[in-house]
């Protein structure tokens, strides 16, 4: 019984750790994509102002 509980808890910890890493990587990626898009938009806006 003790071994089964330990294996279950270690598995649960692994699942939570994996989910946390996945969540953080998605959050970091979304932040990076947002920054790149805002830089691109700012560059496009500056280019349009220069053309007029």
mmCIF file as Biopython writes it, N, C-alpha, C and O atoms, coordinates in Angstrom:
data_model
#
loop_
_atom_site.group_PDB
_atom_site.id
_atom_site.type_symbol
_atom_site.label_atom_id
_atom_site.label_alt_id
_atom_site.label_comp_id
_atom_site.label_asym_id
_atom_site.label_entity_id
_atom_site.label_seq_id
_atom_site.pdbx_PDB_ins_code
_atom_site.Cartn_x
_atom_site.Cartn_y
_atom_site.Cartn_z
_atom_site.occupancy
_atom_site.B_iso_or_equiv
_atom_site.auth_seq_id
_atom_site.auth_asym_id
_atom_site.pdbx_PDB_model_num
ATOM 1   N N  . UNK A ? 1  ? 0.837 -1.205 0.000   1.0 0.0 1  A 1 
ATOM 2   C CA . UNK A ? 1  ? 0.000 0.000  0.000   1.0 0.0 1  A 1 
ATOM 3   C C  . UNK A ? 1  ? 0.875 1.259  0.000   1.0 0.0 1  A 1 
ATOM 4   O O  . UNK A ? 1  ? 0.591 2.211  -0.727  1.0 0.0 1  A 1 
ATOM 5   N N  . UNK A ? 2  ? 1.929 1.266  0.807   1.0 0.0 2  A 1 
ATOM 6   C CA . UNK A ? 2  ? 2.801 2.435  0.903   1.0 0.0 2  A 1 
ATOM 7   C C  . UNK A ? 2  ? 3.475 2.753  -0.423  1.0 0.0 2  A 1 
ATOM 8   O O  . UNK A ? 2  ? 3.597 3.916  -0.805  1.0 0.0 2  A 1 
ATOM 9   N N  . UNK A ? 3  ? 3.917 1.698  -1.130  1.0 0.0 3  A 1 
ATOM 10  C CA . UNK A ? 3  ? 4.579 1.916  -2.414  1.0 0.0 3  A 1 
ATOM 11  C C  . UNK A ? 3  ? 3.611 2.493  -3.442  1.0 0.0 3  A 1 
ATOM 12  O O  . UNK A ? 3  ? 3.974 3.371  -4.225  1.0 0.0 3  A 1 
ATOM 13  N N  . UNK A ? 4  ? 2.389 1.998  -3.433  1.0 0.0 4  A 1 
ATOM 14  C CA . UNK A ? 4  ? 1.403 2.487  -4.400  1.0 0.0 4  A 1 
ATOM 15  C C  . UNK A ? 4  ? 1.095 3.964  -4.157  1.0 0.0 4  A 1 
ATOM 16  O O  . UNK A ? 4  ? 0.959 4.738  -5.105  1.0 0.0 4  A 1 
ATOM 17  N N  . UNK A ? 5  ? 0.987 4.345  -2.906  1.0 0.0 5  A 1 
ATOM 18  C CA . UNK A ? 5  ? 0.706 5.747  -2.581  1.0 0.0 5  A 1 
ATOM 19  C C  . UNK A ? 5  ? 1.874 6.624  -3.019  1.0 0.0 5  A 1 
ATOM 20  O O  . UNK A ? 5  ? 1.675 7.704  -3.575  1.0 0.0 5  A 1 
ATOM 21  N N  . UNK A ? 6  ? 3.098 6.151  -2.764  1.0 0.0 6  A 1 
ATOM 22  C CA . UNK A ? 6  ? 4.283 6.926  -3.146  1.0 0.0 6  A 1 
ATOM 23  C C  . UNK A ? 6  ? 4.362 7.089  -4.674  1.0 0.0 6  A 1 
ATOM 24  O O  . UNK A ? 6  ? 4.650 8.179  -5.169  1.0 0.0 6  A 1 
ATOM 25  N N  . UNK A ? 7  ? 4.112 6.028  -5.398  1.0 0.0 7  A 1 
ATOM 26  C CA . UNK A ? 7  ? 4.133 6.089  -6.863  1.0 0.0 7  A 1 
ATOM 27  C C  . UNK A ? 7  ? 3.048 7.035  -7.366  1.0 0.0 7  A 1 
ATOM 28  O O  . UNK A ? 7  ? 3.278 7.818  -8.288  1.0 0.0 7  A 1 
ATOM 29  N N  . UNK A ? 8  ? 1.880 6.962  -6.763  1.0 0.0 8  A 1 
ATOM 30  C CA . UNK A ? 8  ? 0.783 7.849  -7.154  1.0 0.0 8  A 1 
ATOM 31  C C  . UNK A ? 8  ? 1.146 9.311  -6.916  1.0 0.0 8  A 1 
ATOM 32  O O  . UNK A ? 8  ? 0.920 10.159 -7.779  1.0 0.0 8  A 1 
ATOM 33  N N  . UNK A ? 9  ? 1.711 9.605  -5.741  1.0 0.0 9  A 1 
ATOM 34  C CA . UNK A ? 9  ? 2.068 10.990 -5.418  1.0 0.0 9  A 1 
ATOM 35  C C  . UNK A ? 9  ? 3.180 11.503 -6.322  1.0 0.0 9  A 1 
ATOM 36  O O  . UNK A ? 9  ? 3.147 12.661 -6.738  1.0 0.0 9  A 1 
ATOM 37  N N  . UNK A ? 10 ? 4.154 10.669 -6.629  1.0 0.0 10 A 1 
ATOM 38  C CA . UNK A ? 10 ? 5.232 11.074 -7.528  1.0 0.0 10 A 1 
ATOM 39  C C  . UNK A ? 10 ? 4.668 11.328 -8.930  1.0 0.0 10 A 1 
ATOM 40  O O  . UNK A ? 10 ? 5.062 12.288 -9.592  1.0 0.0 10 A 1 
ATOM 41  N N  . UNK A ? 11 ? 3.763 10.483 -9.374  1.0 0.0 11 A 1 
ATOM 42  C CA . UNK A ? 11 ? 3.119 10.687 -10.671 1.0 0.0 11 A 1 
ATOM 43  C C  . UNK A ? 11 ? 2.319 11.972 -10.693 1.0 0.0 11 A 1 
ATOM 44  O O  . UNK A ? 11 ? 2.362 12.717 -11.671 1.0 0.0 11 A 1 
ATOM 45  N N  . UNK A ? 12 ? 1.587 12.236 -9.618  1.0 0.0 12 A 1 
ATOM 46  C CA . UNK A ? 12 ? 0.800 13.467 -9.512  1.0 0.0 12 A 1 
ATOM 47  C C  . UNK A ? 12 ? 1.713 14.689 -9.541  1.0 0.0 12 A 1 
ATOM 48  O O  . UNK A ? 12 ? 1.417 15.683 -10.205 1.0 0.0 12 A 1 
ATOM 49  N N  . UNK A ? 13 ? 2.818 14.603 -8.818  1.0 0.0 13 A 1 
ATOM 50  C CA . UNK A ? 13 ? 3.791 15.700 -8.823  1.0 0.0 13 A 1 
ATOM 51  C C  . UNK A ? 13 ? 4.357 15.910 -10.227 1.0 0.0 13 A 1 
ATOM 52  O O  . UNK A ? 13 ? 4.549 17.048 -10.656 1.0 0.0 13 A 1 
ATOM 53  N N  . UNK A ? 14 ? 4.618 14.831 -10.932 1.0 0.0 14 A 1 
ATOM 54  C CA . UNK A ? 14 ? 5.124 14.932 -12.299 1.0 0.0 14 A 1 
ATOM 55  C C  . UNK A ? 14 ? 4.122 15.590 -13.230 1.0 0.0 14 A 1 
ATOM 56  O O  . UNK A ? 14 ? 4.490 16.409 -14.072 1.0 0.0 14 A 1 
ATOM 57  N N  . UNK A ? 15 ? 2.862 15.232 -13.076 1.0 0.0 15 A 1 
ATOM 58  C CA . UNK A ? 15 ? 1.817 15.838 -13.911 1.0 0.0 15 A 1 
ATOM 59  C C  . UNK A ? 15 ? 1.715 17.332 -13.629 1.0 0.0 15 A 1 
ATOM 60  O O  . UNK A ? 15 ? 1.647 18.134 -14.560 1.0 0.0 15 A 1 
ATOM 61  N N  . UNK A ? 16 ? 1.703 17.713 -12.359 1.0 0.0 16 A 1 
ATOM 62  C CA . UNK A ? 16 ? 1.618 19.134 -12.016 1.0 0.0 16 A 1 
ATOM 63  C C  . UNK A ? 16 ? 2.840 19.898 -12.508 1.0 0.0 16 A 1 
ATOM 64  O O  . UNK A ? 16 ? 2.719 21.024 -12.989 1.0 0.0 16 A 1 
ATOM 65  N N  . UNK A ? 17 ? 4.014 19.288 -12.390 1.0 0.0 17 A 1 
ATOM 66  C CA . UNK A ? 17 ? 5.241 19.937 -12.863 1.0 0.0 17 A 1 
ATOM 67  C C  . UNK A ? 17 ? 5.187 20.124 -14.376 1.0 0.0 17 A 1 
ATOM 68  O O  . UNK A ? 17 ? 5.543 21.186 -14.887 1.0 0.0 17 A 1 
ATOM 69  N N  . UNK A ? 18 ? 4.743 19.099 -15.087 1.0 0.0 18 A 1 
ATOM 70  C CA . UNK A ? 18 ? 4.623 19.194 -16.540 1.0 0.0 18 A 1 
ATOM 71  C C  . UNK A ? 18 ? 3.629 20.263 -16.961 1.0 0.0 18 A 1 
ATOM 72  O O  . UNK A ? 18 ? 3.884 21.025 -17.893 1.0 0.0 18 A 1 
ATOM 73  N N  . UNK A ? 19 ? 2.500 20.317 -16.275 1.0 0.0 19 A 1 
ATOM 74  C CA . UNK A ? 19 ? 1.490 21.324 -16.600 1.0 0.0 19 A 1 
ATOM 75  C C  . UNK A ? 19 ? 2.019 22.728 -16.313 1.0 0.0 19 A 1 
ATOM 76  O O  . UNK A ? 19 ? 1.764 23.653 -17.084 1.0 0.0 19 A 1 
ATOM 77  N N  . UNK A ? 20 ? 2.744 22.891 -15.224 1.0 0.0 20 A 1 
ATOM 78  C CA . UNK A ? 20 ? 3.298 24.206 -14.888 1.0 0.0 20 A 1 
ATOM 79  C C  . UNK A ? 20 ? 4.307 24.638 -15.944 1.0 0.0 20 A 1 
ATOM 80  O O  . UNK A ? 20 ? 4.305 25.795 -16.364 1.0 0.0 20 A 1 
ATOM 81  N N  . UNK A ? 21 ? 5.169 23.722 -16.376 1.0 0.0 21 A 1 
ATOM 82  C CA . UNK A ? 21 ? 6.150 24.055 -17.423 1.0 0.0 21 A 1 
ATOM 83  C C  . UNK A ? 21 ? 5.449 24.404 -18.728 1.0 0.0 21 A 1 
ATOM 84  O O  . UNK A ? 21 ? 5.845 25.349 -19.410 1.0 0.0 21 A 1 
ATOM 85  N N  . UNK A ? 22 ? 4.415 23.656 -19.081 1.0 0.0 22 A 1 
ATOM 86  C CA . UNK A ? 22 ? 3.664 23.931 -20.298 1.0 0.0 22 A 1 
ATOM 87  C C  . UNK A ? 22 ? 2.997 25.306 -20.222 1.0 0.0 22 A 1 
ATOM 88  O O  . UNK A ? 22 ? 3.045 26.080 -21.178 1.0 0.0 22 A 1 
ATOM 89  N N  . UNK A ? 23 ? 2.381 25.599 -19.086 1.0 0.0 23 A 1 
ATOM 90  C CA . UNK A ? 23 ? 1.717 26.888 -18.892 1.0 0.0 23 A 1 
ATOM 91  C C  . UNK A ? 23 ? 2.719 28.035 -19.026 1.0 0.0 23 A 1 
ATOM 92  O O  . UNK A ? 23 ? 2.454 29.025 -19.707 1.0 0.0 23 A 1 
ATOM 93  N N  . UNK A ? 24 ? 3.869 27.892 -18.372 1.0 0.0 24 A 1 
ATOM 94  C CA . UNK A ? 24 ? 4.870 28.957 -18.427 1.0 0.0 24 A 1 
ATOM 95  C C  . UNK A ? 24 ? 5.428 29.133 -19.833 1.0 0.0 24 A 1 
ATOM 96  O O  . UNK A ? 24 ? 5.655 30.261 -20.269 1.0 0.0 24 A 1 
ATOM 97  N N  . UNK A ? 25 ? 5.651 28.034 -20.546 1.0 0.0 25 A 1 
ATOM 98  C CA . UNK A ? 25 ? 6.190 28.164 -21.900 1.0 0.0 25 A 1 
ATOM 99  C C  . UNK A ? 25 ? 5.171 28.829 -22.824 1.0 0.0 25 A 1 
ATOM 100 O O  . UNK A ? 25 ? 5.544 29.633 -23.678 1.0 0.0 25 A 1 
ATOM 101 N N  . UNK A ? 26 ? 3.892 28.502 -22.660 1.0 0.0 26 A 1 
ATOM 102 C CA . UNK A ? 26 ? 2.853 29.151 -23.467 1.0 0.0 26 A 1 
ATOM 103 C C  . UNK A ? 26 ? 2.788 30.644 -23.140 1.0 0.0 26 A 1 
ATOM 104 O O  . UNK A ? 26 ? 2.664 31.479 -24.036 1.0 0.0 26 A 1 
ATOM 105 N N  . UNK A ? 27 ? 2.872 30.967 -21.855 1.0 0.0 27 A 1 
ATOM 106 C CA . UNK A ? 27 ? 2.810 32.363 -21.440 1.0 0.0 27 A 1 
ATOM 107 C C  . UNK A ? 27 ? 4.002 33.153 -21.987 1.0 0.0 27 A 1 
ATOM 108 O O  . UNK A ? 27 ? 3.838 34.272 -22.472 1.0 0.0 27 A 1 
ATOM 109 N N  . UNK A ? 28 ? 5.201 32.568 -21.907 1.0 0.0 28 A 1 
ATOM 110 C CA . UNK A ? 28 ? 6.405 33.231 -22.414 1.0 0.0 28 A 1 
ATOM 111 C C  . UNK A ? 28 ? 6.306 33.419 -23.924 1.0 0.0 28 A 1 
ATOM 112 O O  . UNK A ? 28 ? 6.644 34.482 -24.445 1.0 0.0 28 A 1 
ATOM 113 N N  . UNK A ? 29 ? 5.837 32.380 -24.629 1.0 0.0 29 A 1 
ATOM 114 C CA . UNK A ? 29 ? 5.705 32.464 -26.078 1.0 0.0 29 A 1 
ATOM 115 C C  . UNK A ? 29 ? 4.691 33.541 -26.463 1.0 0.0 29 A 1 
ATOM 116 O O  . UNK A ? 29 ? 4.934 34.330 -27.376 1.0 0.0 29 A 1 
ATOM 117 N N  . UNK A ? 30 ? 3.569 33.569 -25.771 1.0 0.0 30 A 1 
ATOM 118 C CA . UNK A ? 30 ? 2.543 34.577 -26.074 1.0 0.0 30 A 1 
ATOM 119 C C  . UNK A ? 30 ? 3.079 35.984 -25.833 1.0 0.0 30 A 1 
ATOM 120 O O  . UNK A ? 30 ? 2.790 36.894 -26.610 1.0 0.0 30 A 1 
ATOM 121 N N  . UNK A ? 31 ? 3.862 36.177 -24.761 1.0 0.0 31 A 1 
ATOM 122 C CA . UNK A ? 31 ? 4.441 37.482 -24.474 1.0 0.0 31 A 1 
ATOM 123 C C  . UNK A ? 31 ? 5.417 37.880 -25.569 1.0 0.0 31 A 1 
ATOM 124 O O  . UNK A ? 31 ? 5.424 39.030 -26.009 1.0 0.0 31 A 1 
ATOM 125 N N  . UNK A ? 32 ? 6.245 36.930 -26.012 1.0 0.0 32 A 1 
ATOM 126 C CA . UNK A ? 32 ? 7.218 37.222 -27.072 1.0 0.0 32 A 1 
ATOM 127 C C  . UNK A ? 32 ? 6.513 37.561 -28.381 1.0 0.0 32 A 1 
ATOM 128 O O  . UNK A ? 32 ? 6.909 38.499 -29.072 1.0 0.0 32 A 1 
ATOM 129 N N  . UNK A ? 33 ? 5.478 36.810 -28.726 1.0 0.0 33 A 1 
ATOM 130 C CA . UNK A ? 33 ? 4.740 37.067 -29.963 1.0 0.0 33 A 1 
ATOM 131 C C  . UNK A ? 33 ? 4.075 38.437 -29.900 1.0 0.0 33 A 1 
ATOM 132 O O  . UNK A ? 33 ? 4.083 39.174 -30.885 1.0 0.0 33 A 1 
ATOM 133 N N  . UNK A ? 34 ? 3.509 38.778 -28.767 1.0 0.0 34 A 1 
ATOM 134 C CA . UNK A ? 34 ? 2.867 40.088 -28.608 1.0 0.0 34 A 1 
ATOM 135 C C  . UNK A ? 34 ? 3.889 41.205 -28.777 1.0 0.0 34 A 1 
ATOM 136 O O  . UNK A ? 34 ? 3.604 42.217 -29.419 1.0 0.0 34 A 1 
ATOM 137 N N  . UNK A ? 35 ? 5.085 41.026 -28.200 1.0 0.0 35 A 1 
ATOM 138 C CA . UNK A ? 35 ? 6.128 42.052 -28.329 1.0 0.0 35 A 1 
ATOM 139 C C  . UNK A ? 35 ? 6.558 42.210 -29.780 1.0 0.0 35 A 1 
ATOM 140 O O  . UNK A ? 35 ? 6.724 43.332 -30.257 1.0 0.0 35 A 1 
ATOM 141 N N  . UNK A ? 36 ? 6.741 41.100 -30.485 1.0 0.0 36 A 1 
ATOM 142 C CA . UNK A ? 36 ? 7.154 41.162 -31.889 1.0 0.0 36 A 1 
ATOM 143 C C  . UNK A ? 36 ? 6.074 41.839 -32.725 1.0 0.0 36 A 1 
ATOM 144 O O  . UNK A ? 36 ? 6.378 42.672 -33.578 1.0 0.0 36 A 1 
ATOM 145 N N  . UNK A ? 37 ? 4.816 41.483 -32.483 1.0 0.0 37 A 1 
ATOM 146 C CA . UNK A ? 37 ? 3.726 42.085 -33.248 1.0 0.0 37 A 1 
ATOM 147 C C  . UNK A ? 37 ? 3.616 43.580 -32.976 1.0 0.0 37 A 1 
ATOM 148 O O  . UNK A ? 37 ? 3.372 44.356 -33.900 1.0 0.0 37 A 1 
ATOM 149 N N  . UNK A ? 38 ? 3.791 43.998 -31.722 1.0 0.0 38 A 1 
ATOM 150 C CA . UNK A ? 38 ? 3.694 45.427 -31.420 1.0 0.0 38 A 1 
ATOM 151 C C  . UNK A ? 38 ? 4.857 46.184 -32.050 1.0 0.0 38 A 1 
ATOM 152 O O  . UNK A ? 38 ? 4.684 47.316 -32.503 1.0 0.0 38 A 1 
ATOM 153 N N  . UNK A ? 39 ? 6.049 45.567 -32.084 1.0 0.0 39 A 1 
ATOM 154 C CA . UNK A ? 39 ? 7.186 46.212 -32.749 1.0 0.0 39 A 1 
ATOM 155 C C  . UNK A ? 39 ? 6.923 46.341 -34.246 1.0 0.0 39 A 1 
ATOM 156 O O  . UNK A ? 39 ? 7.218 47.378 -34.840 1.0 0.0 39 A 1 
ATOM 157 N N  . UNK A ? 40 ? 6.378 45.308 -34.850 1.0 0.0 40 A 1 
ATOM 158 C CA . UNK A ? 40 ? 6.075 45.335 -36.282 1.0 0.0 40 A 1 
ATOM 159 C C  . UNK A ? 40 ? 5.031 46.416 -36.575 1.0 0.0 40 A 1 
ATOM 160 O O  . UNK A ? 40 ? 5.152 47.166 -37.543 1.0 0.0 40 A 1 
ATOM 161 N N  . UNK A ? 41 ? 4.010 46.481 -35.727 1.0 0.0 41 A 1 
ATOM 162 C CA . UNK A ? 41 ? 2.953 47.481 -35.926 1.0 0.0 41 A 1 
ATOM 163 C C  . UNK A ? 41 ? 3.514 48.884 -35.777 1.0 0.0 41 A 1 
ATOM 164 O O  . UNK A ? 41 ? 3.167 49.778 -36.548 1.0 0.0 41 A 1 
ATOM 165 N N  . UNK A ? 42 ? 4.381 49.083 -34.790 1.0 0.0 42 A 1 
ATOM 166 C CA . UNK A ? 42 ? 4.982 50.407 -34.600 1.0 0.0 42 A 1 
ATOM 167 C C  . UNK A ? 42 ? 5.833 50.780 -35.805 1.0 0.0 42 A 1 
ATOM 168 O O  . UNK A ? 42 ? 5.822 51.932 -36.240 1.0 0.0 42 A 1 
ATOM 169 N N  . UNK A ? 43 ? 6.575 49.810 -36.352 1.0 0.0 43 A 1 
ATOM 170 C CA . UNK A ? 43 ? 7.399 50.070 -37.529 1.0 0.0 43 A 1 
ATOM 171 C C  . UNK A ? 43 ? 6.521 50.415 -38.733 1.0 0.0 43 A 1 
ATOM 172 O O  . UNK A ? 43 ? 6.833 51.332 -39.492 1.0 0.0 43 A 1 
ATOM 173 N N  . UNK A ? 44 ? 5.411 49.667 -38.905 1.0 0.0 44 A 1 
ATOM 174 C CA . UNK A ? 44 ? 4.510 49.928 -40.020 1.0 0.0 44 A 1 
ATOM 175 C C  . UNK A ? 44 ? 3.869 51.309 -39.882 1.0 0.0 44 A 1 
ATOM 176 O O  . UNK A ? 44 ? 3.741 52.042 -40.863 1.0 0.0 44 A 1 
ATOM 177 N N  . UNK A ? 45 ? 3.466 51.657 -38.652 1.0 0.0 45 A 1 
ATOM 178 C CA . UNK A ? 45 ? 2.876 52.971 -38.424 1.0 0.0 45 A 1 
ATOM 179 C C  . UNK A ? 45 ? 3.880 54.075 -38.725 1.0 0.0 45 A 1 
ATOM 180 O O  . UNK A ? 45 ? 3.523 55.092 -39.319 1.0 0.0 45 A 1 
ATOM 181 N N  . UNK A ? 46 ? 5.134 53.883 -38.320 1.0 0.0 46 A 1 
ATOM 182 C CA . UNK A ? 46 ? 6.164 54.879 -38.586 1.0 0.0 46 A 1 
ATOM 183 C C  . UNK A ? 46 ? 6.417 54.986 -40.082 1.0 0.0 46 A 1 
ATOM 184 O O  . UNK A ? 46 ? 6.643 56.083 -40.594 1.0 0.0 46 A 1 
ATOM 185 N N  . UNK A ? 47 ? 6.381 53.861 -40.788 1.0 0.0 47 A 1 
ATOM 186 C CA . UNK A ? 47 ? 6.582 53.873 -42.226 1.0 0.0 47 A 1 
ATOM 187 C C  . UNK A ? 47 ? 5.454 54.589 -42.943 1.0 0.0 47 A 1 
ATOM 188 O O  . UNK A ? 47 ? 5.693 55.318 -43.906 1.0 0.0 47 A 1 
ATOM 189 N N  . UNK A ? 48 ? 4.244 54.391 -42.489 1.0 0.0 48 A 1 
ATOM 190 C CA . UNK A ? 48 ? 3.090 55.044 -43.115 1.0 0.0 48 A 1 
ATOM 191 C C  . UNK A ? 48 ? 3.138 56.549 -42.876 1.0 0.0 48 A 1 
ATOM 192 O O  . UNK A ? 48 ? 2.784 57.330 -43.760 1.0 0.0 48 A 1 
ATOM 193 N N  . UNK A ? 49 ? 3.572 56.957 -41.693 1.0 0.0 49 A 1 
ATOM 194 C CA . UNK A ? 49 ? 3.679 58.379 -41.412 1.0 0.0 49 A 1 
ATOM 195 C C  . UNK A ? 49 ? 4.764 59.015 -42.273 1.0 0.0 49 A 1 
ATOM 196 O O  . UNK A ? 49 ? 4.642 60.163 -42.700 1.0 0.0 49 A 1 
ATOM 197 N N  . UNK A ? 50 ? 5.827 58.251 -42.523 1.0 0.0 50 A 1 
ATOM 198 C CA . UNK A ? 50 ? 6.906 58.768 -43.355 1.0 0.0 50 A 1 
ATOM 199 C C  . UNK A ? 50 ? 6.499 58.917 -44.812 1.0 0.0 50 A 1 
ATOM 200 O O  . UNK A ? 50 ? 6.997 59.805 -45.504 1.0 0.0 50 A 1 
ATOM 201 N N  . UNK A ? 51 ? 5.601 58.060 -45.286 1.0 0.0 51 A 1 
ATOM 202 C CA . UNK A ? 51 ? 5.154 58.090 -46.686 1.0 0.0 51 A 1 
ATOM 203 C C  . UNK A ? 51 ? 4.253 59.279 -46.966 1.0 0.0 51 A 1 
ATOM 204 O O  . UNK A ? 51 ? 4.238 59.802 -48.080 1.0 0.0 51 A 1 
ATOM 205 N N  . UNK A ? 52 ? 3.503 59.708 -45.963 1.0 0.0 52 A 1 
ATOM 206 C CA . UNK A ? 52 ? 2.505 60.775 -46.197 1.0 0.0 52 A 1 
ATOM 207 C C  . UNK A ? 52 ? 3.160 62.136 -46.342 1.0 0.0 52 A 1 
ATOM 208 O O  . UNK A ? 52 ? 2.469 63.135 -46.541 1.0 0.0 52 A 1 
#
